[in-house]
Amino acid sequence: MIVSRLLALPPLPEALAEYSYVAYLDGQYLQALEAAEEAFWRLQQIGSLRAVRSIREILVACFYRLGLHDKAKRLAEILEVDPLGVKGIFGF
């Protein structure tokens, strides 16, 4: 992952988002969570609203699969009311 980060600096947020999705599909929920959290903050900074929503959906799914149901529920609740991601990942 470090090598790909160095080679893909301009599209890094998108690369992180794609990696998180692939890791989730592969059942690597912790890796998906880590990449999705980093992708969220980078995507939020560039104002990519659809990508912010997609990343939050991946985060909800990861939290749920990891048994973190309270976090999954909290994040799912703010998906509609905070499309810009101003409240961060958990809405605080």
BADOVO-935407 format. One line per field, with one value per residue: residue number from 1; residue in three letters; chain; x, y, z of N, C-alpha, C, CB in turn. Coordinates in steps of 0.02 Angstrom, whole numbers. Each point is the difference from the previous one (the first is absolute). Last residue first. Glycine has a CB too. Example, Ala and Ser with C-alpha at 12.3 -4.5 7.8 and 13.67 -1.06 7.14 Angstrom:
<recs>
n = [2,1]
res = [SER,ALA]
chain = [A,A]
n.u = [642,-44]
n.v = [-112,-254]
n.w = [354,104]
ca.u = [42,-45]
ca.v = [59,59]
ca.w = [3,0]
c.u = [-39,45]
c.v = [55,60]
c.w = [37,0]
cb.u = [59,-95]
cb.v = [-32,-59]
cb.w = [-108,62]
</recs>
This chain:
<recs>
n = [92,91,90,89,88,87,86,85,84,83,82,81,80,79,78,77,76,75,74,73,72,71,70,69,68,67,66,65,64,63,62,61,60,59,58,57,56,55,54,53,52,51,50,49,48,47,46,45,44,43,42,41,40,39,38,37,36,35,34,33,32,31,30,29,28,27,26,25,24,23,22,21,20,19,18,17,16,15,14,13,12,11,10,9,8,7,6,5,4,3,2,1]
res = [PHE,GLY,PHE,ILE,GLY,LYS,VAL,GLY,LEU,PRO,ASP,VAL,GLU,LEU,ILE,GLU,ALA,LEU,ARG,LYS,ALA,LYS,ASP,HIS,LEU,GLY,LEU,ARG,TYR,PHE,CYS,ALA,VAL,LEU,ILE,GLU,ARG,ILE,SER,ARG,VAL,ALA,ARG,LEU,SER,GLY,ILE,GLN,GLN,LEU,ARG,TRP,PHE,ALA,GLU,GLU,ALA,ALA,GLU,LEU,ALA,GLN,LEU,TYR,GLN,GLY,ASP,LEU,TYR,ALA,VAL,TYR,SER,TYR,GLU,ALA,LEU,ALA,GLU,PRO,LEU,PRO,PRO,LEU,ALA,LEU,LEU,ARG,SER,VAL,ILE,MET]
chain = [A,A,A,A,A,A,A,A,A,A,A,A,A,A,A,A,A,A,A,A,A,A,A,A,A,A,A,A,A,A,A,A,A,A,A,A,A,A,A,A,A,A,A,A,A,A,A,A,A,A,A,A,A,A,A,A,A,A,A,A,A,A,A,A,A,A,A,A,A,A,A,A,A,A,A,A,A,A,A,A,A,A,A,A,A,A,A,A,A,A,A,A]
n.u = [-1001,-84,212,98,-94,-174,85,-18,-205,-181,-58,-226,48,211,-20,-119,172,164,-158,-59,240,62,-188,56,240,-32,65,-206,-94,220,29,-238,33,228,-101,-183,176,117,-220,-43,237,-16,-214,109,263,59,204,-51,-177,149,178,-164,-104,213,77,-223,4,236,-68,-222,105,181,-181,-147,108,-204,12,-192,117,214,-130,-111,215,116,-181,16,246,-14,-170,147,212,-20,217,134,1,240,-12,-222,70,206,-141,-161]
n.v = [699,-101,-111,110,286,148,79,-181,99,-163,-25,-90,-193,-76,58,-221,-130,109,-55,-221,-34,99,-134,-194,-41,-229,59,-23,204,112,-94,57,216,16,-75,160,159,-65,23,210,65,-91,125,196,28,206,-94,-6,-170,-128,43,-41,-188,-88,-2,-99,-134,-61,-43,-89,-118,-62,-44,-99,-123,-97,137,154,123,-23,61,177,52,-23,135,151,-21,24,177,93,-52,59,134,-179,-230,-9,62,-109,-188,0,28,-169]
n.w = [762,-203,-51,-204,-13,-92,-216,-155,-84,42,249,-58,-149,115,234,12,-115,152,188,-102,-55,218,98,-148,-35,-74,-229,-135,112,-5,-230,-52,118,-102,-211,52,71,-208,-117,128,-37,-231,-14,119,-13,115,86,248,-16,-147,170,183,-135,-88,236,58,-210,45,240,-67,-189,155,167,-180,-190,-87,-203,11,183,-123,-204,139,115,-220,-102,197,-4,-246,33,181,-137,-236,75,131,-86,58,239,29,-143,141,203,-85]
ca.u = [14,-51,-51,-21,49,-1,23,49,66,30,65,-3,-47,11,21,-48,-56,21,12,-65,-33,34,-16,-66,-3,-39,47,33,-50,-16,57,2,-58,15,49,-37,-38,48,19,-57,-6,51,-21,-58,-29,-71,-6,39,-37,-55,28,26,-54,-31,47,5,-60,6,58,-17,-49,37,43,-37,54,-8,43,-26,-64,16,25,-56,-44,32,-4,-71,-16,34,-37,-65,3,-66,-59,-17,-67,-9,52,-11,-54,25,43,-41]
ca.v = [41,52,-21,-69,-52,-30,50,-31,30,-23,32,69,44,-1,66,53,-7,25,72,34,-8,45,69,19,67,-2,-8,-66,-51,1,-27,-72,-30,2,-53,-63,-9,-20,-69,-43,3,-44,-70,-19,-52,12,21,60,57,14,28,67,47,24,47,58,41,37,46,54,42,36,48,57,31,-18,-57,-58,-20,-34,-66,-39,-17,-52,-63,-20,-25,-65,-49,-13,-39,-32,41,55,24,4,43,69,27,12,59,59]
ca.w = [59,11,47,-12,3,66,47,43,-11,-63,-6,27,-35,-73,-25,15,-47,-65,5,5,-65,-47,20,-24,29,62,56,-7,12,71,37,-12,35,71,11,-6,62,51,-13,18,73,28,-13,41,-42,-13,-70,-14,27,-46,-61,14,18,-62,-31,44,-9,-64,3,47,-34,-51,34,25,39,70,14,-38,31,63,-18,-27,56,41,-37,0,67,7,-38,32,62,11,-18,45,-17,-72,-29,23,-40,-67,3,0]
c.u = [28,12,-52,-59,-29,50,5,28,54,70,35,66,5,-43,11,19,-51,-57,19,9,-66,-33,32,-20,-66,-6,-37,48,32,-49,-15,58,3,-56,17,46,-40,-35,48,18,-57,-2,50,-22,-59,-34,-73,-7,36,-41,-55,28,27,-54,-29,48,2,-60,5,56,-18,-46,41,43,-27,54,-4,39,-28,-64,17,22,-58,-46,29,-8,-72,-15,31,-41,-68,-3,-67,-59,-20,-65,-11,50,-17,-55,26,43]
c.v = [67,43,53,-19,-69,-57,-28,47,-33,27,-22,38,73,51,2,68,56,-4,29,76,38,-2,51,71,32,66,-2,-14,-70,-56,-3,-33,-76,-32,-4,-60,-65,-10,-27,-74,-45,0,-49,-72,-32,-51,8,23,65,59,19,33,70,52,30,52,62,47,42,52,60,48,41,51,65,26,-22,-63,-61,-23,-40,-72,-43,-21,-58,-67,-24,-30,-69,-53,-11,-41,-35,41,59,33,10,48,71,31,16,63]
c.w = [-20,61,16,45,-11,7,71,52,42,-13,-65,-6,23,-37,-76,-30,11,-51,-68,1,0,-68,-47,20,-20,36,68,58,-1,17,75,39,-6,41,74,11,-2,67,53,-9,23,76,30,-10,38,-45,-21,-72,-16,24,-50,-62,8,15,-64,-30,44,-9,-63,2,42,-38,-50,36,30,45,73,14,-35,35,63,-16,-24,57,39,-36,3,69,6,-36,33,65,11,-23,44,-20,-75,-32,21,-43,-69,0]
cb.u = [21,-77,84,117,64,-118,-52,28,-57,-115,9,-85,-75,28,51,-27,17,118,37,-47,54,108,-8,-31,126,36,87,-10,-87,20,78,-50,-70,68,47,-80,-6,92,-16,-80,44,72,-56,-35,112,26,107,80,-44,-4,104,25,-62,23,96,-24,-65,64,60,-69,-45,80,7,-97,91,-56,76,-38,-22,105,46,-52,31,113,6,-34,83,91,-35,1,114,-13,73,118,-31,69,80,-46,-45,81,33,-90]
cb.v = [-102,-74,-75,-29,71,32,88,-74,106,-8,7,-41,-97,-120,20,-61,-125,-35,-14,-99,-113,-16,-39,-119,12,-116,59,10,73,124,45,19,104,104,16,55,125,62,20,91,119,21,36,118,-22,117,-59,-36,-73,-121,-68,-36,-93,-110,-66,-73,-103,-97,-82,-80,-100,-97,-77,-75,-52,-100,38,78,119,69,46,105,107,46,64,121,79,39,89,117,45,-5,56,3,-115,-101,-40,-43,-115,-96,-27,-63]
cb.w = [66,-55,46,-34,77,9,-71,-92,-28,-44,126,78,-14,10,110,104,-2,26,120,61,-16,62,120,7,-1,9,-68,-124,-52,3,-88,-114,-22,-18,-116,-79,14,-60,-122,-33,1,-101,-105,-5,-56,16,-25,87,93,-31,18,116,56,-55,48,100,-27,-50,73,68,-59,-10,98,11,-73,-39,-90,-89,31,12,-109,-46,57,-30,-106,2,49,-78,-79,39,15,-123,-83,29,-39,-10,88,108,-16,11,117,60]
</recs>
